[in-house]
């Protein structure tokens, strides 16, 4: 059995001491959340402080970012962690997306499905050399010049997991594209 743990993100974004201790204690994964600090910073610091434990966001707010920004951050974290990133995404609620993040809100299930498909198209462009030509109802990514293309990641694209509030979205994404739940201790296939 694999057991995961969370890293508190209320006091500090420096996850290194807690991550190193969790790895020493034998946990299988360490999860950070987007509360008072950026979960991607905490994952980056945890990656530096650990060698084997998986590192996940539980959750990163997808709709506060565009798919390209998330794809770049996740790709870098996948490489920094040597393939240990578990990209947990969630939608958050309308008030936070529109009033805190000043981003558009509509059709969260369809938007999340398209967000994940856009991530996959961006990663395919980098990893497989596919032309970037993603056009959806909410997102459009059609430009990738060599200067901005990081090329193939030796660890591949990270796994994408969804929080409970967007579970129905997992049924709308093609099989093998996303796991159904990104909450600590509830990883499918673990």
C-alpha positions in Angstrom: 0.0 0.0 0.0 1.2 3.5 -0.8 0.5 6.3 1.6 0.7 10.0 0.7 1.0 13.2 2.8 0.4 16.8 2.4 2.7 19.8 3.0 1.2 22.7 4.8 1.1 25.8 2.6 -0.2 28.2 5.1 3.0 29.4 6.9 5.6 29.2 4.2 6.2 28.3 0.6 9.5 26.5 1.5 8.5 22.9 1.4 12.1 21.5 1.6 12.2 20.5 5.3 8.7 18.9 5.2 9.4 17.2 1.9 12.7 15.7 3.1 11.1 14.5 6.3 8.2 12.9 4.4 10.6 11.1 2.1 12.6 9.8 5.1 9.3 8.7 6.7 8.6 6.6 3.6 5.6 8.4 2.1 4.9 7.6 -1.5 3.9 11.2 -2.5 3.9 14.7 -1.2 1.1 17.0 -2.1 1.0 20.8 -2.1 -2.1 23.0 -2.5 -2.8 26.4 -3.8 -3.9 28.3 -0.7 -1.6 31.1 0.4 1.4 30.2 -1.8 2.1 29.0 -5.3 2.0 25.1 -5.3 4.5 25.0 -8.2 7.2 26.8 -6.1 6.6 24.3 -3.3 6.9 21.4 -5.8 10.1 22.8 -7.2 11.7 23.2 -3.7 10.5 19.7 -2.8 12.1 18.3 -5.9 15.4 19.7 -4.9 15.1 18.3 -1.4 14.0 14.7 -2.4 15.0 11.9 -4.7 12.3 9.3 -5.0 8.9 10.5 -3.6 6.3 11.7 -6.1 5.4 15.3 -6.0 1.9 16.6 -6.6 -0.3 19.6 -6.7 -3.6 19.1 -4.9 -4.7 21.2 -6.5 -3.4 23.9 -8.8 -6.1 26.2 -9.9 -6.3 25.6 -13.7 -8.6 28.5 -14.6 -6.3 31.1 -12.9 -3.8 30.3 -15.7 -3.9 29.6 -19.4 -2.9 26.1 -20.7 0.4 27.4 -22.1 1.5 28.8 -18.7 0.6 25.6 -17.0 2.3 23.4 -19.7 5.5 25.3 -19.3 5.5 25.2 -15.5 4.6 21.5 -15.4 7.1 20.6 -18.1 9.9 22.3 -16.1 8.8 20.6 -12.9 8.6 17.2 -14.6 12.2 17.7 -15.6 13.4 19.2 -12.3 11.8 16.3 -10.4 13.1 13.7 -12.8 9.6 12.5 -13.8 7.9 12.6 -10.4 5.3 15.3 -11.0 1.6 14.6 -10.5 -0.2 17.6 -11.9 -3.4 17.9 -9.9 -5.7 20.5 -11.4 -9.0 21.9 -10.1 -11.4 24.5 -11.3 -12.0 26.5 -8.1 -15.4 28.3 -7.9 -16.8 31.1 -9.9 -16.3 33.9 -7.3 -12.6 33.1 -6.9 -12.0 32.8 -10.7 -13.8 36.0 -11.6 -13.2 38.2 -8.6 -9.9 37.0 -7.1 -8.1 36.0 -10.3 -10.0 38.2 -12.8 -10.4 35.4 -15.3 -13.5 34.3 -17.3 -15.8 31.6 -15.9 -18.2 29.5 -17.9 -19.0 25.8 -18.4 -16.4 24.4 -16.0 -16.6 20.8 -17.1 -16.3 21.6 -20.8 -13.6 24.2 -20.1 -11.5 21.7 -18.0 -11.8 19.1 -20.7 -10.5 21.5 -23.2 -7.8 22.8 -20.9 -6.4 19.3 -20.5 -6.6 18.6 -24.3 -4.7 21.9 -24.9 -2.0 20.8 -22.4 -1.7 17.5 -24.3 -1.4 19.3 -27.6 1.3 21.7 -26.3 3.3 18.8 -24.8 2.9 16.8 -28.1 4.3 19.8 -30.0 7.4 19.8 -27.7 7.8 16.0 -27.2 6.8 14.7 -30.6 7.4 17.6 -32.9 3.7 17.9 -33.8 2.5 21.2 -35.2 0.8 23.3 -32.5 -2.7 23.8 -33.9 -5.1 23.6 -30.9 -8.4 25.5 -31.5 -11.2 25.1 -29.0 -14.2 27.0 -27.7 -12.2 28.4 -24.8 -8.5 28.2 -25.7 -6.5 28.5 -28.8 -2.8 27.7 -29.1 -1.5 28.0 -32.7 2.0 29.4 -32.4 5.2 27.7 -31.2 8.4 29.0 -32.6 11.8 27.2 -32.0 12.9 29.9 -29.6 10.1 29.0 -27.2 10.0 25.3 -27.7 11.9 23.5 -24.9 12.0 20.3 -26.9 11.4 16.8 -25.6 11.4 16.2 -21.9 13.5 13.1 -21.1 10.8 12.2 -18.5 7.8 12.7 -20.8 4.7 14.7 -19.9 3.5 14.6 -16.3 0.4 12.7 -15.2 -2.6 15.0 -15.0 -5.1 14.4 -12.2 -8.4 16.1 -11.4 -9.8 17.2 -8.0 -13.2 15.8 -6.9 -15.1 18.9 -8.0 -14.4 18.2 -11.7 -14.7 14.4 -11.7 -17.3 14.3 -14.4 -14.7 16.0 -16.7 -12.6 12.9 -16.5 -15.3 11.0 -18.3 -15.2 13.5 -21.1 -11.5 13.3 -21.8 -10.2 10.4 -23.9 -9.0 7.3 -22.0 -5.5 7.5 -20.7 -5.4 11.3 -20.8 -6.3 12.0 -17.1 -6.7 10.2 -13.8 -9.9 10.7 -12.0 -8.8 12.2 -8.7 -5.9 14.3 -7.6 -6.5 14.2 -3.9 -3.8 13.0 -1.5 -4.1 9.3 -0.6 -6.5 8.7 -3.5 -4.3 8.2 -6.5 -5.7 5.8 -9.1 -3.2 3.2 -10.3 -0.9 3.7 -7.3 
